[in-house]
Amino acid sequence: MKDEIATVNYDDDLAKACKVLMDKKINGVGVLSSNGALIGILSKTDIIKAIAFLD
């Protein structure tokens, strides 16, 4: 296991989150609010579900 948690900001677009996931070879990232508080976790499954509803 690694000590650091990969994160993205709430206002970042989905493409940035995908890039972090692919670059770090991980399945989820923490989502930070504008003041740096952890407000959620975004997983690869969440992204797939979002894309599936774009039709």
C-alpha distance matrix in Angstrom:
0.0 3.8 6.7 9.1 10.4 12.5 16.0 19.6 22.8 24.9 27.7 25.8 27.0 25.1 25.3 23.1 20.5 20.7 20.5 17.2 15.7 17.2 16.6 12.8 12.8 11.2 13.2 13.8 14.5 15.7 19.5 21.2 24.8 27.3 26.8 23.0 22.3 19.6 21.9 20.0 17.4 18.6 17.4 18.7 20.9 22.4 23.4 25.0 26.9 28.2 29.4 31.1 33.2 34.5 37.4
3.8 0.0 3.8 5.7 7.7 9.9 13.5 17.1 20.3 22.8 25.4 23.4 25.0 23.6 23.6 21.0 18.7 19.3 18.7 15.2 14.5 16.1 14.8 11.1 12.2 10.9 13.4 13.3 13.0 14.0 17.6 18.9 22.5 24.7 24.1 20.2 20.0 17.7 20.4 18.9 16.6 17.8 17.2 18.7 21.3 22.3 23.0 25.0 27.0 27.8 29.0 31.1 33.0 34.0 37.1
6.7 3.8 0.0 3.8 6.8 9.9 12.9 16.6 19.3 21.9 24.6 23.1 25.2 24.2 24.6 21.7 19.4 20.8 20.1 16.4 16.3 18.4 16.9 13.4 15.1 13.5 15.6 14.6 13.5 13.5 16.8 17.3 20.8 22.7 21.7 17.9 17.7 15.9 19.0 18.1 16.5 18.3 18.5 20.5 23.1 23.5 24.3 26.8 28.5 28.9 30.4 32.7 34.3 35.2 38.5
9.1 5.7 3.8 0.0 3.8 6.5 9.3 13.0 15.7 18.5 21.0 19.5 21.7 21.0 21.3 18.2 16.2 17.9 17.2 13.4 13.8 16.2 14.6 11.4 13.7 12.1 14.2 12.7 10.8 10.7 13.7 14.1 17.7 19.4 18.6 14.8 15.1 13.4 16.6 15.9 14.3 15.9 16.6 18.7 21.5 21.5 22.0 24.7 26.5 26.5 28.0 30.5 31.9 32.5 36.0
10.4 7.7 6.8 3.8 0.0 3.8 6.2 10.0 12.8 15.3 18.0 16.6 18.6 17.8 18.6 15.7 13.2 15.2 15.0 11.3 11.5 14.5 13.6 10.6 12.6 10.3 11.6 9.4 7.2 7.0 10.2 11.1 14.8 17.0 16.7 12.9 12.8 10.5 13.3 12.3 10.6 12.2 13.1 15.5 18.2 17.9 18.5 21.4 22.9 22.9 24.6 27.1 28.3 29.0 32.5
12.5 9.9 9.9 6.5 3.8 0.0 3.8 7.2 10.6 13.2 15.5 13.5 15.3 14.5 14.9 12.0 9.7 11.7 11.4 7.6 8.4 11.4 10.6 8.2 10.6 8.7 10.2 8.0 5.3 6.2 8.9 10.3 14.1 16.0 16.5 12.9 13.4 11.2 13.4 12.1 10.1 10.6 11.6 13.4 16.5 16.1 16.0 19.1 20.9 20.5 21.8 24.6 25.9 26.3 29.7
16.0 13.5 12.9 9.3 6.2 3.8 0.0 3.8 6.8 9.5 11.9 10.3 12.6 12.4 13.5 10.4 8.3 11.3 11.4 8.2 9.6 12.9 12.5 11.0 13.3 11.3 11.8 8.8 5.1 4.5 5.6 6.8 10.5 12.4 13.3 10.0 10.7 8.7 10.6 9.8 8.6 9.2 11.3 13.6 16.4 15.1 15.0 18.4 19.8 18.8 20.5 23.5 24.2 24.5 28.1
19.6 17.1 16.6 13.0 10.0 7.2 3.8 0.0 3.8 6.6 8.4 6.6 9.1 9.5 10.8 7.8 6.3 10.0 10.4 8.1 10.1 13.2 13.1 12.7 14.9 13.2 13.3 10.3 6.8 6.4 5.2 6.2 9.1 10.6 12.5 10.0 11.2 9.8 10.7 10.2 9.4 9.0 11.7 13.6 16.3 14.4 13.7 17.4 18.6 16.9 18.5 21.8 22.2 22.0 25.7
22.8 20.3 19.3 15.7 12.8 10.6 6.8 3.8 0.0 3.8 5.4 5.3 8.7 10.4 12.2 9.6 8.9 12.7 13.3 11.6 13.7 16.7 16.6 16.4 18.7 16.9 16.7 13.4 9.9 8.4 5.6 4.8 6.3 7.1 9.7 8.1 9.7 9.3 9.7 10.3 10.9 10.8 14.1 16.2 18.4 15.9 15.3 19.1 19.8 17.6 19.5 22.8 22.5 22.2 26.0
24.9 22.8 21.9 18.5 15.3 13.2 9.5 6.6 3.8 0.0 3.8 5.6 8.3 9.9 12.7 11.0 10.0 13.6 15.1 13.9 15.3 18.5 19.1 18.9 20.6 18.5 17.5 14.1 11.2 9.5 5.8 5.6 5.6 7.1 10.3 9.6 10.2 9.5 8.4 9.1 10.4 10.2 13.8 16.0 17.6 14.5 14.2 18.0 18.0 15.6 17.9 20.9 20.2 20.0 23.8
27.7 25.4 24.6 21.0 18.0 15.5 11.9 8.4 5.4 3.8 0.0 3.8 6.5 9.3 11.7 10.3 10.6 14.0 15.1 14.6 16.6 19.2 19.7 20.2 22.1 20.5 19.7 16.7 13.9 12.8 9.3 8.9 8.2 8.1 11.8 11.9 13.2 13.2 12.1 12.8 13.8 13.0 16.2 17.8 19.5 16.3 15.3 18.9 19.1 16.1 17.9 21.2 20.2 19.4 23.1
25.8 23.4 23.1 19.5 16.6 13.5 10.3 6.6 5.3 5.6 3.8 0.0 3.8 6.7 8.2 6.5 7.4 10.6 11.3 11.3 13.5 15.8 16.2 17.1 19.0 17.8 17.4 14.8 12.1 12.0 9.3 9.8 10.5 10.7 14.1 13.2 14.8 14.1 13.6 13.5 13.4 11.9 14.6 15.6 17.8 15.2 13.5 17.1 18.0 15.2 16.3 19.9 19.6 18.5 22.2
27.0 25.0 25.2 21.7 18.6 15.3 12.6 9.1 8.7 8.3 6.5 3.8 0.0 3.8 5.5 5.6 6.9 9.0 10.3 11.4 13.0 14.8 15.9 17.3 18.6 17.8 17.0 14.9 13.1 13.8 11.5 12.9 13.7 14.2 17.7 16.8 18.0 16.9 15.9 15.0 14.4 12.0 14.1 14.2 16.2 13.7 11.3 14.5 15.6 12.5 13.1 16.8 16.6 15.2 18.8
25.1 23.6 24.2 21.0 17.8 14.5 12.4 9.5 10.4 9.9 9.3 6.7 3.8 0.0 3.8 5.4 5.1 6.2 8.6 10.0 10.6 12.3 14.2 15.5 16.2 15.2 14.1 12.4 11.5 13.0 11.4 13.8 15.3 16.6 19.8 18.3 19.1 17.2 16.1 14.3 12.9 9.8 11.1 10.7 12.7 10.5 7.8 10.9 12.3 9.7 10.1 13.8 14.2 13.1 16.7
25.3 23.6 24.6 21.3 18.6 14.9 13.5 10.8 12.2 12.7 11.7 8.2 5.5 3.8 0.0 3.8 5.5 5.1 6.2 8.8 9.9 10.5 12.1 14.2 15.0 15.0 14.6 13.7 12.9 15.0 13.9 16.1 17.9 18.8 21.8 20.2 21.4 19.6 19.1 17.4 15.6 12.4 13.0 11.9 14.5 13.1 9.8 12.3 14.6 12.3 11.5 15.3 16.3 14.7 18.0
23.1 21.0 21.7 18.2 15.7 12.0 10.4 7.8 9.6 11.0 10.3 6.5 5.6 5.4 3.8 0.0 3.8 5.4 5.0 6.3 8.7 9.9 10.4 12.2 13.9 13.8 14.0 12.6 10.9 12.7 11.8 13.6 15.6 16.3 19.1 17.2 18.8 17.3 17.3 16.0 14.4 11.8 13.0 12.6 15.7 14.3 11.7 14.7 16.9 14.8 14.7 18.4 19.3 18.1 21.5
20.5 18.7 19.4 16.2 13.2 9.7 8.3 6.3 8.9 10.0 10.6 7.4 6.9 5.1 5.5 3.8 0.0 3.8 5.4 5.2 6.3 8.7 10.0 10.8 11.9 10.9 10.7 8.9 7.5 9.7 9.3 11.9 14.4 16.0 18.5 16.2 17.0 14.9 14.8 13.0 10.9 8.2 9.3 9.4 12.5 11.2 9.1 12.4 14.5 12.9 13.5 16.9 18.0 17.5 21.0
20.7 19.3 20.8 17.9 15.2 11.7 11.3 10.0 12.7 13.6 14.0 10.6 9.0 6.2 5.1 5.4 3.8 0.0 3.8 5.4 5.1 6.2 8.5 10.0 10.2 10.0 9.7 9.4 9.4 12.4 12.7 15.5 18.2 19.8 22.3 19.9 20.6 18.2 18.0 15.7 13.0 9.8 9.4 8.0 11.3 11.0 8.2 10.5 13.4 12.4 12.0 15.3 17.1 16.5 19.6
20.5 18.7 20.1 17.2 15.0 11.4 11.4 10.4 13.3 15.1 15.1 11.3 10.3 8.6 6.2 5.0 5.4 3.8 0.0 3.8 5.4 5.2 5.9 8.4 9.6 10.5 11.5 11.4 10.8 13.7 14.2 16.5 19.2 20.3 22.6 20.2 21.4 19.4 19.9 17.9 15.4 12.7 12.5 11.2 14.8 14.7 12.0 14.2 17.2 16.0 15.4 18.8 20.6 19.7 22.7
17.2 15.2 16.4 13.4 11.3 7.6 8.2 8.1 11.6 13.9 14.6 11.3 11.4 10.0 8.8 6.3 5.2 5.4 3.8 0.0 3.8 5.5 5.2 6.0 8.1 8.2 9.8 9.1 7.9 10.8 11.9 14.0 17.2 18.6 20.4 17.5 18.7 16.5 17.5 15.7 13.1 11.1 11.2 11.0 14.7 14.5 12.7 15.3 18.1 17.2 17.3 20.5 22.2 21.8 25.0
15.7 14.5 16.3 13.8 11.5 8.4 9.6 10.1 13.7 15.3 16.6 13.5 13.0 10.6 9.9 8.7 6.3 5.1 5.4 3.8 0.0 3.8 5.7 5.5 5.7 5.2 6.3 6.6 7.1 10.7 12.5 15.4 18.7 20.7 22.4 19.4 19.8 17.1 17.8 15.2 12.0 9.7 8.6 7.8 11.6 12.3 10.7 12.9 15.8 15.7 15.8 18.6 20.7 20.7 23.8
17.2 16.1 18.4 16.2 14.5 11.4 12.9 13.2 16.7 18.5 19.2 15.8 14.8 12.3 10.5 9.9 8.7 6.2 5.2 5.5 3.8 0.0 3.8 5.5 4.9 6.8 8.5 10.0 10.9 14.5 16.1 18.9 22.1 23.8 25.6 22.7 23.4 20.8 21.5 19.0 15.7 13.2 11.6 9.8 13.5 14.6 12.5 13.9 17.3 17.3 16.6 19.3 21.8 21.5 24.2
16.6 14.8 16.9 14.6 13.6 10.6 12.5 13.1 16.6 19.1 19.7 16.2 15.9 14.2 12.1 10.4 10.0 8.5 5.9 5.2 5.7 3.8 0.0 3.8 5.6 8.1 10.9 11.9 11.8 15.0 16.7 18.9 22.2 23.5 25.0 22.0 23.2 21.0 22.2 20.2 17.2 15.3 14.3 13.1 16.9 17.7 15.8 17.5 20.8 20.5 19.9 22.8 25.1 24.7 27.5
12.8 11.1 13.4 11.4 10.6 8.2 11.0 12.7 16.4 18.9 20.2 17.1 17.3 15.5 14.2 12.2 10.8 10.0 8.4 6.0 5.5 5.5 3.8 0.0 3.8 5.5 9.0 9.9 9.9 13.1 15.5 17.7 21.3 22.9 24.0 20.6 21.4 19.1 20.6 18.5 15.4 14.2 13.1 12.7 16.3 17.4 16.2 18.0 21.0 21.1 21.2 23.8 26.1 26.1 29.1
12.8 12.2 15.1 13.7 12.6 10.6 13.3 14.9 18.7 20.6 22.1 19.0 18.6 16.2 15.0 13.9 11.9 10.2 9.6 8.1 5.7 4.9 5.6 3.8 0.0 3.8 7.0 9.4 10.8 14.4 17.0 19.7 23.3 25.4 26.6 23.2 23.5 20.7 21.9 19.2 15.7 14.1 12.0 10.9 14.3 16.1 15.0 16.2 19.4 20.1 19.9 22.1 24.8 25.1 27.7
11.2 10.9 13.5 12.1 10.3 8.7 11.3 13.2 16.9 18.5 20.5 17.8 17.8 15.2 15.0 13.8 10.9 10.0 10.5 8.2 5.2 6.8 8.1 5.5 3.8 0.0 3.8 5.9 7.9 11.3 14.3 17.2 20.9 23.3 24.4 21.0 20.8 17.7 18.7 15.8 12.3 11.0 9.0 8.7 12.0 13.6 13.3 14.8 17.5 18.3 18.8 20.9 23.3 24.0 26.9
13.2 13.4 15.6 14.2 11.6 10.2 11.8 13.3 16.7 17.5 19.7 17.4 17.0 14.1 14.6 14.0 10.7 9.7 11.5 9.8 6.3 8.5 10.9 9.0 7.0 3.8 0.0 3.8 7.2 10.6 13.3 16.7 20.1 23.0 24.3 21.1 20.4 17.0 17.2 13.9 10.2 8.6 5.7 5.6 8.4 10.2 10.5 11.8 14.1 15.4 16.3 18.0 20.3 21.5 24.2
13.8 13.3 14.6 12.7 9.4 8.0 8.8 10.3 13.4 14.1 16.7 14.8 14.9 12.4 13.7 12.6 8.9 9.4 11.4 9.1 6.6 10.0 11.9 9.9 9.4 5.9 3.8 0.0 3.8 6.9 9.6 13.0 16.4 19.3 20.6 17.5 16.7 13.2 13.5 10.2 6.5 5.4 4.1 6.2 8.8 9.1 9.9 12.3 13.9 14.6 16.1 18.1 19.8 21.0 24.1
14.5 13.0 13.5 10.8 7.2 5.3 5.1 6.8 9.9 11.2 13.9 12.1 13.1 11.5 12.9 10.9 7.5 9.4 10.8 7.9 7.1 10.9 11.8 9.9 10.8 7.9 7.2 3.8 0.0 3.8 6.4 9.6 13.1 15.9 17.0 13.9 13.4 10.3 11.1 8.6 5.6 5.4 6.5 9.0 11.7 10.9 11.3 14.4 15.9 15.6 17.4 19.9 21.1 21.8 25.3
15.7 14.0 13.5 10.7 7.0 6.2 4.5 6.4 8.4 9.5 12.8 12.0 13.8 13.0 15.0 12.7 9.7 12.4 13.7 10.8 10.7 14.5 15.0 13.1 14.4 11.3 10.6 6.9 3.8 0.0 3.8 6.5 10.0 13.1 13.8 10.6 9.8 6.5 7.6 5.9 4.4 6.3 8.8 12.0 14.0 12.6 13.5 16.9 17.6 17.1 19.4 21.9 22.5 23.3 26.9
19.5 17.6 16.8 13.7 10.2 8.9 5.6 5.2 5.6 5.8 9.3 9.3 11.5 11.4 13.9 11.8 9.3 12.7 14.2 11.9 12.5 16.1 16.7 15.5 17.0 14.3 13.3 9.6 6.4 3.8 0.0 3.8 6.9 9.9 11.4 8.9 8.3 5.8 5.8 5.1 5.5 6.8 10.3 13.2 15.0 12.6 13.3 17.0 17.3 16.0 18.5 21.2 21.2 21.8 25.5
21.2 18.9 17.3 14.1 11.1 10.3 6.8 6.2 4.8 5.6 8.9 9.8 12.9 13.8 16.1 13.6 11.9 15.5 16.5 14.0 15.4 18.9 18.9 17.7 19.7 17.2 16.7 13.0 9.6 6.5 3.8 0.0 3.8 6.6 7.6 5.2 5.3 4.6 5.6 7.3 8.9 10.5 14.0 17.0 18.8 16.3 16.8 20.6 20.8 19.2 21.7 24.5 24.2 24.5 28.3
24.8 22.5 20.8 17.7 14.8 14.1 10.5 9.1 6.3 5.6 8.2 10.5 13.7 15.3 17.9 15.6 14.4 18.2 19.2 17.2 18.7 22.1 22.2 21.3 23.3 20.9 20.1 16.4 13.1 10.0 6.9 3.8 0.0 3.8 5.4 5.2 5.3 6.4 6.2 9.0 11.6 13.1 16.8 19.7 21.2 18.2 18.8 22.5 22.3 20.3 22.9 25.7 24.9 25.1 28.8
27.3 24.7 22.7 19.4 17.0 16.0 12.4 10.6 7.1 7.1 8.1 10.7 14.2 16.6 18.8 16.3 16.0 19.8 20.3 18.6 20.7 23.8 23.5 22.9 25.4 23.3 23.0 19.3 15.9 13.1 9.9 6.6 3.8 0.0 3.8 5.6 7.5 9.7 10.0 12.8 15.1 16.3 19.9 22.5 24.2 21.2 21.3 25.0 25.0 22.6 25.0 28.0 27.0 26.7 30.5
26.8 24.1 21.7 18.6 16.7 16.5 13.3 12.5 9.7 10.3 11.8 14.1 17.7 19.8 21.8 19.1 18.5 22.3 22.6 20.4 22.4 25.6 25.0 24.0 26.6 24.4 24.3 20.6 17.0 13.8 11.4 7.6 5.4 3.8 0.0 3.8 5.8 9.1 10.4 13.6 16.2 18.1 21.6 24.5 26.2 23.5 23.9 27.7 27.6 25.5 28.1 31.0 30.1 30.1 33.9
23.0 20.2 17.9 14.8 12.9 12.9 10.0 10.0 8.1 9.6 11.9 13.2 16.8 18.3 20.2 17.2 16.2 19.9 20.2 17.5 19.4 22.7 22.0 20.6 23.2 21.0 21.1 17.5 13.9 10.6 8.9 5.2 5.2 5.6 3.8 0.0 3.8 6.5 8.8 11.6 13.6 15.6 19.0 21.9 23.9 21.5 22.0 25.7 26.0 24.3 26.7 29.6 29.2 29.4 33.2
22.3 20.0 17.7 15.1 12.8 13.4 10.7 11.2 9.7 10.2 13.2 14.8 18.0 19.1 21.4 18.8 17.0 20.6 21.4 18.7 19.8 23.4 23.2 21.4 23.5 20.8 20.4 16.7 13.4 9.8 8.3 5.3 5.3 7.5 5.8 3.8 0.0 3.8 6.1 9.3 11.8 14.5 17.9 21.2 22.7 20.3 21.4 25.0 24.9 23.6 26.4 28.9 28.4 29.1 32.8
19.6 17.7 15.9 13.4 10.5 11.2 8.7 9.8 9.3 9.5 13.2 14.1 16.9 17.2 19.6 17.3 14.9 18.2 19.4 16.5 17.1 20.8 21.0 19.1 20.7 17.7 17.0 13.2 10.3 6.5 5.8 4.6 6.4 9.7 9.1 6.5 3.8 0.0 3.8 5.9 8.2 11.2 14.4 17.9 19.2 17.0 18.5 21.9 21.8 20.9 23.8 26.1 25.9 26.9 30.5
21.9 20.4 19.0 16.6 13.3 13.4 10.6 10.7 9.7 8.4 12.1 13.6 15.9 16.1 19.1 17.3 14.8 18.0 19.9 17.5 17.8 21.5 22.2 20.6 21.9 18.7 17.2 13.5 11.1 7.6 5.8 5.6 6.2 10.0 10.4 8.8 6.1 3.8 0.0 3.8 7.3 10.1 13.5 17.0 17.7 15.1 16.8 20.2 19.5 18.5 21.6 23.8 23.2 24.3 27.9
20.0 18.9 18.1 15.9 12.3 12.1 9.8 10.2 10.3 9.1 12.8 13.5 15.0 14.3 17.4 16.0 13.0 15.7 17.9 15.7 15.2 19.0 20.2 18.5 19.2 15.8 13.9 10.2 8.6 5.9 5.1 7.3 9.0 12.8 13.6 11.6 9.3 5.9 3.8 0.0 3.8 6.7 9.9 13.5 14.1 11.7 13.7 16.9 16.3 15.8 18.9 20.8 20.6 22.0 25.6
17.4 16.6 16.5 14.3 10.6 10.1 8.6 9.4 10.9 10.4 13.8 13.4 14.4 12.9 15.6 14.4 10.9 13.0 15.4 13.1 12.0 15.7 17.2 15.4 15.7 12.3 10.2 6.5 5.6 4.4 5.5 8.9 11.6 15.1 16.2 13.6 11.8 8.2 7.3 3.8 0.0 3.8 6.5 10.1 11.1 9.3 11.3 14.3 14.4 14.3 17.1 19.0 19.5 20.9 24.4
18.6 17.8 18.3 15.9 12.2 10.6 9.2 9.0 10.8 10.2 13.0 11.9 12.0 9.8 12.4 11.8 8.2 9.8 12.7 11.1 9.7 13.2 15.3 14.2 14.1 11.0 8.6 5.4 5.4 6.3 6.8 10.5 13.1 16.3 18.1 15.6 14.5 11.2 10.1 6.7 3.8 0.0 3.8 7.0 8.2 6.2 7.6 10.8 11.3 11.0 13.5 15.7 16.4 17.6 21.0
17.4 17.2 18.5 16.6 13.1 11.6 11.3 11.7 14.1 13.8 16.2 14.6 14.1 11.1 13.0 13.0 9.3 9.4 12.5 11.2 8.6 11.6 14.3 13.1 12.0 9.0 5.7 4.1 6.5 8.8 10.3 14.0 16.8 19.9 21.6 19.0 17.9 14.4 13.5 9.9 6.5 3.8 0.0 3.8 5.2 5.1 6.6 8.9 10.0 10.9 12.8 14.5 16.0 17.5 20.6
18.7 18.7 20.5 18.7 15.5 13.4 13.6 13.6 16.2 16.0 17.8 15.6 14.2 10.7 11.9 12.6 9.4 8.0 11.2 11.0 7.8 9.8 13.1 12.7 10.9 8.7 5.6 6.2 9.0 12.0 13.2 17.0 19.7 22.5 24.5 21.9 21.2 17.9 17.0 13.5 10.1 7.0 3.8 0.0 3.8 5.4 5.1 6.3 8.7 9.9 10.7 12.4 14.7 15.9 18.7
20.9 21.3 23.1 21.5 18.2 16.5 16.4 16.3 18.4 17.6 19.5 17.8 16.2 12.7 14.5 15.7 12.5 11.3 14.8 14.7 11.6 13.5 16.9 16.3 14.3 12.0 8.4 8.8 11.7 14.0 15.0 18.8 21.2 24.2 26.2 23.9 22.7 19.2 17.7 14.1 11.1 8.2 5.2 3.8 0.0 3.8 5.4 5.1 6.2 8.6 10.0 10.5 12.7 14.8 17.2
22.4 22.3 23.5 21.5 17.9 16.1 15.1 14.4 15.9 14.5 16.3 15.2 13.7 10.5 13.1 14.3 11.2 11.0 14.7 14.5 12.3 14.6 17.7 17.4 16.1 13.6 10.2 9.1 10.9 12.6 12.6 16.3 18.2 21.2 23.5 21.5 20.3 17.0 15.1 11.7 9.3 6.2 5.1 5.4 3.8 0.0 3.8 5.5 5.2 6.2 8.8 10.0 11.1 13.0 16.0
23.4 23.0 24.3 22.0 18.5 16.0 15.0 13.7 15.3 14.2 15.3 13.5 11.3 7.8 9.8 11.7 9.1 8.2 12.0 12.7 10.7 12.5 15.8 16.2 15.0 13.3 10.5 9.9 11.3 13.5 13.3 16.8 18.8 21.3 23.9 22.0 21.4 18.5 16.8 13.7 11.3 7.6 6.6 5.1 5.4 3.8 0.0 3.8 5.4 5.1 6.3 8.6 10.2 11.1 14.2
25.0 25.0 26.8 24.7 21.4 19.1 18.4 17.4 19.1 18.0 18.9 17.1 14.5 10.9 12.3 14.7 12.4 10.5 14.2 15.3 12.9 13.9 17.5 18.0 16.2 14.8 11.8 12.3 14.4 16.9 17.0 20.6 22.5 25.0 27.7 25.7 25.0 21.9 20.2 16.9 14.3 10.8 8.9 6.3 5.1 5.5 3.8 0.0 3.8 5.4 5.2 6.1 8.9 10.3 12.6
26.9 27.0 28.5 26.5 22.9 20.9 19.8 18.6 19.8 18.0 19.1 18.0 15.6 12.3 14.6 16.9 14.5 13.4 17.2 18.1 15.8 17.3 20.8 21.0 19.4 17.5 14.1 13.9 15.9 17.6 17.3 20.8 22.3 25.0 27.6 26.0 24.9 21.8 19.5 16.3 14.4 11.3 10.0 8.7 6.2 5.2 5.4 3.8 0.0 3.8 5.5 5.1 6.6 9.1 11.4
28.2 27.8 28.9 26.5 22.9 20.5 18.8 16.9 17.6 15.6 16.1 15.2 12.5 9.7 12.3 14.8 12.9 12.4 16.0 17.2 15.7 17.3 20.5 21.1 20.1 18.3 15.4 14.6 15.6 17.1 16.0 19.2 20.3 22.6 25.5 24.3 23.6 20.9 18.5 15.8 14.3 11.0 10.9 9.9 8.6 6.2 5.1 5.4 3.8 0.0 3.8 5.5 5.5 6.9 10.1
29.4 29.0 30.4 28.0 24.6 21.8 20.5 18.5 19.5 17.9 17.9 16.3 13.1 10.1 11.5 14.7 13.5 12.0 15.4 17.3 15.8 16.6 19.9 21.2 19.9 18.8 16.3 16.1 17.4 19.4 18.5 21.7 22.9 25.0 28.1 26.7 26.4 23.8 21.6 18.9 17.1 13.5 12.8 10.7 10.0 8.8 6.3 5.2 5.5 3.8 0.0 3.8 5.4 5.3 8.1
31.1 31.1 32.7 30.5 27.1 24.6 23.5 21.8 22.8 20.9 21.2 19.9 16.8 13.8 15.3 18.4 16.9 15.3 18.8 20.5 18.6 19.3 22.8 23.8 22.1 20.9 18.0 18.1 19.9 21.9 21.2 24.5 25.7 28.0 31.0 29.6 28.9 26.1 23.8 20.8 19.0 15.7 14.5 12.4 10.5 10.0 8.6 6.1 5.1 5.5 3.8 0.0 3.8 5.6 6.8
33.2 33.0 34.3 31.9 28.3 25.9 24.2 22.2 22.5 20.2 20.2 19.6 16.6 14.2 16.3 19.3 18.0 17.1 20.6 22.2 20.7 21.8 25.1 26.1 24.8 23.3 20.3 19.8 21.1 22.5 21.2 24.2 24.9 27.0 30.1 29.2 28.4 25.9 23.2 20.6 19.5 16.4 16.0 14.7 12.7 11.1 10.2 8.9 6.6 5.5 5.4 3.8 0.0 3.8 5.5
34.5 34.0 35.2 32.5 29.0 26.3 24.5 22.0 22.2 20.0 19.4 18.5 15.2 13.1 14.7 18.1 17.5 16.5 19.7 21.8 20.7 21.5 24.7 26.1 25.1 24.0 21.5 21.0 21.8 23.3 21.8 24.5 25.1 26.7 30.1 29.4 29.1 26.9 24.3 22.0 20.9 17.6 17.5 15.9 14.8 13.0 11.1 10.3 9.1 6.9 5.3 5.6 3.8 0.0 3.8
37.4 37.1 38.5 36.0 32.5 29.7 28.1 25.7 26.0 23.8 23.1 22.2 18.8 16.7 18.0 21.5 21.0 19.6 22.7 25.0 23.8 24.2 27.5 29.1 27.7 26.9 24.2 24.1 25.3 26.9 25.5 28.3 28.8 30.5 33.9 33.2 32.8 30.5 27.9 25.6 24.4 21.0 20.6 18.7 17.2 16.0 14.2 12.6 11.4 10.1 8.1 6.8 5.5 3.8 0.0
